[in-house]
């Protein structure tokens, strides 16, 4: 879907994007930004859980047929995006929480 230029691309189909965010995304993701994550974590802890496991997940789509090496600008940009996101995730962890690294 994400490689499609059709109406099935979530960024081009607002109702589809809304549906995906409220179903699949909501099941597996705490949020798209710090505010959403903090709100979700608060809700989980308000239910009585002592801690959460936070993980920053970033998928690299890549270009079909293009092989990138460790020194390529695109690879470095992807690694920097992951590093920044992971460090932001670590700062959201509170006492009793865990941060998953992968």
C-alpha positions as CSV (number, residue, x, y, z in Angstrom):
1,X,0.0,0.0,0.0
2,X,2.8,2.4,0.9
3,X,4.5,2.0,-2.5
4,X,1.2,2.6,-4.4
5,X,0.4,5.8,-6.2
6,X,-3.3,4.8,-6.1
7,X,-6.2,5.6,-3.8
8,X,-5.0,2.8,-1.5
9,X,-2.1,4.9,-0.3
10,X,-3.0,6.0,3.3
11,X,-1.6,9.5,2.7
12,X,-3.9,10.0,-0.3
13,X,-7.0,8.4,1.3
14,X,-8.0,10.2,4.5
15,X,-10.8,7.8,5.5
16,X,-8.4,4.8,5.0
17,X,-5.7,6.5,7.0
18,X,-8.2,7.2,9.8
19,X,-9.4,3.6,9.8
20,X,-5.9,2.2,9.9
21,X,-4.8,4.5,12.7
22,X,-7.8,3.6,14.8
23,X,-7.5,-0.1,14.3
24,X,-4.2,-1.7,13.4
25,X,-2.0,1.2,14.4
26,X,-3.8,1.7,17.7
27,X,-3.4,-2.0,18.6
28,X,0.4,-2.0,18.2
29,X,1.6,1.7,18.5
30,X,1.5,4.0,21.5
31,X,1.5,7.1,19.2
32,X,3.1,9.1,16.5
33,X,4.7,11.7,18.7
34,X,5.7,12.3,22.3
35,X,2.3,13.7,23.3
36,X,0.4,10.7,22.0
37,X,2.8,8.3,23.6
38,X,2.6,10.0,27.0
39,X,-1.2,10.0,26.8
40,X,-1.2,6.2,26.0
41,X,1.3,5.4,28.7
42,X,-0.8,7.4,31.2
43,X,-3.9,5.4,30.2
44,X,-2.1,2.1,30.6
45,X,-0.7,3.1,34.0
46,X,-4.1,4.4,35.1
47,X,-5.4,0.8,34.5
48,X,-3.0,-0.3,37.2
49,X,0.1,-1.4,35.3
50,X,3.4,-0.5,37.0
51,X,5.4,0.0,33.8
52,X,5.5,-0.2,30.0
53,X,7.9,-1.3,27.4
54,X,8.7,1.5,24.9
55,X,10.3,0.9,21.6
56,X,11.0,3.2,18.7
57,X,10.2,1.3,15.5
58,X,11.3,2.7,12.2
59,X,10.9,0.8,8.9
60,X,13.2,1.6,6.0
61,X,11.3,1.2,2.7
62,X,14.4,1.5,0.4
63,X,14.3,1.5,-3.3
64,X,13.8,-1.7,-5.2
65,X,17.0,-2.8,-6.9
66,X,19.1,-0.2,-5.2
67,X,21.8,-1.5,-2.8
68,X,23.0,1.0,-0.3
69,X,26.2,0.7,1.7
70,X,27.1,2.0,5.1
71,X,28.7,5.1,3.7
72,X,25.7,6.2,1.5
73,X,24.0,9.4,2.4
74,X,20.5,7.7,2.5
75,X,21.8,5.0,4.9
76,X,23.4,7.6,7.1
77,X,20.1,9.6,7.1
78,X,18.1,6.5,8.0
79,X,20.5,5.7,10.9
80,X,20.3,9.3,12.2
81,X,16.5,9.3,12.1
82,X,16.5,6.0,14.0
83,X,19.1,7.3,16.6
84,X,17.2,10.5,17.2
85,X,13.9,8.6,17.6
86,X,15.4,6.0,19.9
87,X,16.9,8.7,22.1
88,X,13.6,10.5,22.3
89,X,12.0,7.2,23.3
90,X,14.5,6.7,26.1
91,X,13.7,10.1,27.5
92,X,10.0,9.1,27.7
93,X,10.8,6.1,30.0
94,X,9.9,6.5,33.6
95,X,10.7,4.5,36.7
96,X,9.5,0.9,36.2
97,X,9.5,1.3,32.4
98,X,11.7,-0.6,29.9
99,X,13.0,0.5,26.5
100,X,13.4,-2.2,23.8
101,X,16.3,-1.7,21.5
102,X,16.5,-3.3,18.1
